[in-house]
Amino acid sequence: MENKEFFAALADLVREKGISEQEFIETLKNALNSAYKKQFEGGAEVFVDLDPEKGTMAFKAVRYVVEVVEDKDKEIALEDAQAINPALKVGDTIERSFIPKDFGRIAAQTAKQVILQKLHEAERDSTFSAFSDKEGELMEGTVRKIDDKNVYVELGDKKIEGVMLPQDKSPNERYAVGQKLKVFVKRVKNSGRSSQILVSRSAQGLVKKLFEEQVPEIAQGLVEVKEIAREAGHRTKMAIYSNDVRVDAVGACVGNKGARVNAIVQELGGEKIDLIVWSENPLEFISKALSPATVISVTEVGERSAIAVVPDEKLSLAIGRDGQNARLAARLTGWKIDVKSLSSAEKMNLVVTEEDLTSEGTEQD
């Protein structure tokens, strides 16, 4: 049967929404098949063939040729089948064309469902495609919803939803519906119904992107962020390096009267930030990474393992509350660091140099 107006309307929709015509027709065909199997003669095998070029639809009921009929809706006896076509044998199929009852109503309902599904998929794919290059970037959003576990954030002009999982929340932050947030886009995954944009306030990348936003020298490549170690909500150590002898890396990141670094500290809810000058000498880098403590010496004692000696009165500062300062220094440098006081080192006959390798960094107490 012809229905050129139906196919003309589909063609207009395909062009307008940018949907694949072949994929759309195939989906609609499968949906019509499913709909008519439920409607036609108690469950016969029904197939719908759509030909958009000719503007036709063909409806066929299929029965299988068998010796003994057990399901009259789906099977036909060999004797009856050969009365129609003597060449038929057991295992063959026989087709009968038909025009279904309530064709208009069923077709319209089914087409509507498929169209809505395809429009939703096309919109989702388009949106996620637009966001695919945002992975690893900083974005502004608005908290839309909060449940027992997750925070849902509307991102960008299209207000697509980003999900902040429990591990991506900063432990010292409390979120509220309507709150404006800067978030780090951790991952954009498009896998059908489970498509998600995962955002974070605890990722190390958030700190780096905030500095890139505040410090032109980083965005221009004059100052390079080498490493970051972070315990979100508490403290971050960031190793930086100047690629231009005329540019002071720490000064650039701190800004005039601390304006740049303080803006980032405020954005992170008061999280402390240590700026460490990176060194290609690992022992010197370890000494600086233990800032704000003064380090007397660093001695390599094994593969990527060192002992750092500090004045007795600086031991607690070097280790930090609950070991945080030493732990972050180890993560920043990639070395195992054993922090010893000077008196303890002398009792252990550890070699200590006279040179005071004072850390070249800045910090907020």
Protein Blocks (a to p, Z undefined) as FASTA:
>chain_A
ZZfklmmmmmmmmmmnopafklmmmmmmmmmmmmmmmmggoipacdddddfknopacddd
dddddfbdcblklgccfklmmmmommbcehiacddddddehklmmmmmmmmmmmmmmmmm
mmmmmmmmmmmmmgopacddddfbdcfkbccddehjkopacdddfklpcfkbccdehiac
ddddfbacdehjlgccdddfkbmklmmmmmmmmmmklmnomaccfbdcddehiaccdddd
dfbfkbcfklmmnogghlmmmmmmmmnnopacddddddfblklmmmmmmpcbdcfbdcdf
behiacddddfklmmmmnogghlmmmmmmmmnopacddddfklmmmnopacdfbdcdddd
dddZZ
